[in-house]
Amino acid sequence: MASVASLSEPEVLAHTKRRLFPDTEEPNTYSVVDTQFAIEEWLPGQPISSEVREQLAPFNHVRLGSGYPDLVGVRLLGSDLLAVERFGDQPPLVAVEAKGYTDTGAVDVERGVRQAYDRLHEANAAYVAAPVRAISQSVRTLARELNVGVLGVDTGGAVEPLEVPRVVGNRTSDDATAIRFQATAQGVADKSFGLNHPKNYLGVPLALYHDDDTDELLAEESWERRPMPAEERPFSG
């Protein structure tokens, strides 16, 4: 997909998503990538390949902590990725910050660690993913102290867990709740919604509860204005 000297942030993220969320049909699993990766070109003269974009989709803008993680999802992860395989009665909410080579040849992995740590305010586990050769021992030490997982990505696409985080409990935002809800939606949870439209990610779970056909509702621009029978409202009384 790329040489080690040019492993870009979208490529790092695509490999990481494939490692953490390999099966889109797995029950109670859902992941979404931030809308900044839905662009045609990441760096000047460096377009994002169709292969990478297909791997990254679907896209949405989800707030966790004080910012927007590159990848957020829900899935039961193995002990090679998490210090605890199970969190209560539901899979953990996972956030990932990816870092790749910039046009100057640098990779700011330490910044990614601190961004991932911020996501722990609302995620159950957080990771930074970066080219394995760019990850220093000092970065690993910082990540270990902050309980942030470190994923090293090589040019062949292999993703190695260098630091494994512990699952933590925390308060849950509306965005995090919606991601968990979407992990239970059947058949339509892989749709990408409009950019910069923060309520659109609620369309899938709400439409599933409506009387009319789900796909038809999602195709209509005015679905938010359509009344739902009170007895079928998922969050009523």
Secondary structure, 3 states (H helix, E strand, C coil): CCCHHHCCHHHHHHHHHHHHCCCCCCCCCEEEECHHHHCCEEECCEECCHHHHHHHCCECCCCECCECCCEEEECCCCCCCCCCCCECCECCEEEEEECCCCCCCCCCHHHHHHHHHHHCCCCCEEEEEEEHHHCCHHHHHHHHHHCCEEEEECCCCCEEEEECCCCCCCCCCHHHHHHHHHCCCCCCCCCCCCCCCCCHHHHHHHHHCCCCCHHHHHHCCCHHHCCCCHHHCCCCC
